[in-house]
Amino acid sequence: ALIRCAADDVAPAVNLLGCPLAEFLITYLGIPLTLHRPTAAQLQPVVDKTDGMLPTWKAHLMNKAGRLAFVKAI
């Protein structure tokens, strides 16, 4: 996918590179990266995955660094 590229520049770039134009479908740490803000439906698998791993009452007891380490571990 071409990011921040004018519509009239797409065809010459595709012809020059010789590769097909595809959607921007990349995940990082299990979270889909998009050009726009992700929807709730796109983030639901991440919520489902973490929901069963940590009871809600324990999340409030963790500090910010602990929560960051927990998210990185998933």
Secondary structure by P-SEA (a helix, b strand, c coil): ccccccccaaaaaaaaacbbbbccccccccccccccccccccaaaaaaaacccccaaaaaaccaaaaaaaaaac
